[in-house]
Amino acid sequence: MSRQEATEQYSRALKAGQKNYKDCVLHGRYPYPQVLDEILLDDSLVAGRVDMGVLEIPTEQITGTKTAGRRSAFAANFMPLLDADSEFAAKWMELCAAHLGDEGIRDPIRCYEYLGRFYVQEGNKRVSVMKFFGVVSIPGEVIRIIPKRTEEKENKIYYEFMDFYQLAKINYIWFTDLGSFAKLHEAVGKKPGEMWTDEDRLRFSAAYTRFNAEYQAKGGSKLKITPGDAFLSFITLYGYDAIDEKTASELKELITKSW
């Protein structure tokens, strides 16, 4: 990649960051990535920490940074905000060239997971580049911060997720209703407590990816539900096998009917 090409890519990313920043300010939303240290001001909210090793992290669930150090360099969507002649921009462009090169970006980031969201400790610029190019997931060394149990709905859903994760080892689907993870486990043909196999995970990933592509094309991001909510409703209505059996046009038609 030439210097000019890298500069053009950074210019596009910078414009995306500036637009996101202005939209957030206009609508009264926080314009930078969230900072985990400011969410967890003390350990009273924490029940424990677990080293999860290296996982594939869904980029859309990377929403913040561990500390406030680099916060102002990024808009809330992790697009850059610093000028193209800055040292930050130069390093961003190097990562951009690496991503588009033969080897790609291989080094895992380091981050913390809390309530299903990921906060980057090391690798913010790598995340920015990956998000800019629409990469679905990025490898990362993850420390899970387990919240203390409360009666809040989000907390209860997260504990259900942890039970589901022990069985399925899937971290890229989320729900807004209690009981949904157990319903999904049953809907894909699993008995209570039954572990998922590698084949189960591959099949589920393919089915969910197919569904989500058509769902987003239909305008799913405008709805006040998660893609997981929509996916569970769909397979509850038509059956899990329906996604495997349908062509792209047939799947699109069924999604339109169930809208």
Secondary structure as UniProt FT lines:
FT   HELIX           3..26
FT   TURN            27..28
FT   STRAND          34..35
FT   HELIX           36..39
FT   HELIX           43..45
FT   STRAND          46..58
FT   HELIX           59..61
FT   STRAND          62..65
FT   TURN            69..70
FT   HELIX           71..73
FT   TURN            76..77
FT   TURN            84..85
FT   HELIX           87..100
FT   STRAND          109..114
FT   TURN            115..116
FT   STRAND          117..122
FT   HELIX           124..132
FT   TURN            133..134
FT   STRAND          137..147
FT   HELIX           153..168
FT   TURN            178..179
FT   HELIX           180..187
FT   TURN            188..189
FT   TURN            192..193
FT   HELIX           198..218
FT   HELIX           220..222
FT   HELIX           227..238
FT   HELIX           241..245
FT   HELIX           248..257
//
